[in-house]
């Protein structure tokens, strides 16, 4: 049953892949630590370079996954030291992390968050190893109708869980799907929404899309943050760099519980590290906050979200590798990266491309160890990254974005398109949209349409096929429940209270 | 009705949905075995988008913080710098345009002139060699610069 893992370690332990896992961990931590650049932006900016290196699929994925997990480590730096979350997953880390830093315990706080991240990620990677092959075996039975229902469920779960405003999350996803329809229709060869532009026949390129959406819009947003004077930018002294065993043991309950919570939330399609961090923090506060120390620098309040967000990051690989449905915005980007290699992740991947699935999982084990080894002693070095001024950072991002897009086809149209998408992304973010649904819609939309059309071809146009099997009917009901319950439950409770 | 950002957005999106639907309806499919065809999916999306946008028009959220005039000018300046970068990228070559853009962006992010120029030179020349020699990416070199290098 674990043949894939043994084979995977064979792949991941090759000198090239070991080096890439290390490089990914290092770059990811650096990018995560940079203010304003989270895992998704880090991958968006560095992905074109991974292609330029001409790496095989599994090696590219190992590098990108290393960047992803590394950035989850790096995101805590600015949360703890500056009270500015590096990305959405690290919001909860500020609550107890920054007070600890103000008490002169910045060093131990960084150390503890590294250990918690390691524990959370380990729990989730073990879970991934155990459950992914099982889920893949179930998913082999999925036909096009089941996949279509699964994607409807994924979008429903995303609308409810991701972002503050469900309507805007849903609109973002629809816009993403619409952007994905541009280009030649694979079923009939008809051109859709190309407006006679030959550059659009192949659709809007994935790299152009994510660099525009994330890197360019980030440059514009940074300009606003630079003008707002909300943080002094002074890094508090780190103090002693190592966390003591006693402190780690004090938090062991929080770490283990939150790791489990994070994994489960990460597995749910469409919900990522930010939800995991919030749920684990509130759970832990309810369970262990007897003296009211949470929020004032309680180590457990730091350990919980840190363990959970890394667990969620690893957990979101489960649906991506087994069903081809990404669990988070970042795994959506990784999925798109795989599709550029003509690999469509799904239930067959464990049997057909075990070197990719197994290699990735094995490299997550290795990367996790590398990250712990890097982050404990080098916390002080990574913290220096925070002092890089924006006027160095922004031109750097711009150059990477331009080169990344230009080297695709040596074509300027792609660069103009990237700028247009960048402005679009900026406006969406200003209007309170989160970009993860847009990218999920863009990546999943094509698959969703294909599966819908394949299902209806099989049935000869009868719509019933979409909910005929037990699995698809269950998924439709689950999707409907997800959409209706958050709206219905409070009303029911209110009605009941009103009567009593 | 109050004019809120979400209302304007909602109306624009309804317009977009109508456009998507009209374009989809006008698609001409010569021959197909596929009972659904390329029209249905965009049409469903257009209906969904219109319905969701209608909710936005009827129940707009808070207006958020929009840039004031001086910030808007800066944002447009940064965009203009990126656009000029794209326009001149192949004509003047990577090094020259990256130098210009880096200096312009660094200035927009409040770097002093000296530091901006130094960053520009280091970044433009350094990244050129990293990308071309290190990573094997071919970049427009700008032939007019060749004799100087």
Interface residues (C-beta under 8 A of the other chain):
Chain A: X49 X52 X53 X165 X167 X168 X170 X171 X174 X175 X177 X178 X181 X185 X187 X188 X190 X192 X193 X216 X219 X220 X222 X223 X224 X226 X227 X389 X390 X391 X392 X394 X395 X396 X398 X399 X402 X403 X406 X407 X410 X412 X415 X416 X419 X422 X423 X430 X431 X432 X449 X452 X453 X456 X457 X460 X461
Chain B: X5 X6 X9 X13 X20 X23 X24 X27 X28 X29 X32 X33 X34 X35 X36 X37 X38 X41 X42 X45 X48 X49 X52 X53 X55 X56 X61 X62 X64 X66 X67 X71 X74 X75 X78 X79 X82 X83 X85 X86 X89 X90 X94 X98 X101 X102 X105 X106 X107 X108 X109 X110 X111 X115 X116 X119 X120 X123 X124 X127 X131 X135 X136 X137 X138 X139
